[in-house]
């Protein structure tokens, strides 16, 4: 087997499984009769290691392997991500044709102390990578298409608040959100990350529990619906590009659709919101958005423990400004 991992330093957070481990996963999930001739690591992600596997008959799959379960740089919100994604998949039936079909999973830890998911390989271009090559009208059409997909996902009722199995369910949205934030602050303390601004902000954010609990009906969330997780393809006649896959819902769960991180930490264009529907602007929704944005900023600060070039000054400044904004919003409700 030609084993082609990406070049990495020993100190890097992402470390690929060995060739022997990949072969063992492929044998377990595909059987003994197939010979894998090539395993090429796919870049672009920052958590799991993903390899495109090619068999001697030309068939291809994607094998994703989690970090080791005991990795010291796993954050509170990142445990069992592949298992959570697998458990969430049935709840994404509204967009099932765009989800890569899962061929097999290995959550036993017998090959190595990491989880693995094998999925079908889908031909397509990563939208983020080719966005600047597309005509503005083509990008606008893709934003509208993504908006329609997320509307379908977010319209799906969920059974409880929080993540999927194996994580515990929550009765109230505030219990889940504030609990996750406490876990992230504990991560900051454990990893020696500056967190004065985060703790000052959280002391105010706790007072927003009532606004969080204004969400009484949990809805399904994708978790990571942005162009880097969208594959597009033109039809054989060379027509307009269409979305053919929506990838990596491992960070999804059940709760408030407004919590999708891309709604609070990524600049979706107006054409998306025209198709999806306007963001709510009432004070309670603004409080929730402030809390969701604060969560993103704390995770950005924590990322500095994995990547030396991460800017932590900006998210700390954002948290200081968010504290003042949140005090004002809480005074209005």
Secondary structure, 3 states (H helix, E strand, C coil): CEEECCCCCCCCCCCCCCHHHHHHHHHHHHCCCCCEEEEEEECCCCCCEEEEEEECCCCEEEEEECCCCCCCCCCHHHCCHHHHHHHHHHHHHHHHHHCCCEEEEECCCCCCCCCEEEEECCCCEEHHHHHHHCCHHHHHHHHHHHHHHHHHHHCCECCCEECCCCCCCECCHHHHHHHHHHHHHHHHHHHCCCCHHHHHHHHHHHHHHHHHCCCCCCEEECCCCCHHHEEEECCCCCCCCEEEEECCCCCCEEECHHHCHHHHHCCCCHHHHHHHCCCCCCHHHHHHHHHHHHHHHHHHHHHHHCCCCCCCHHHHHHHHHHHHHHHHHHHHC
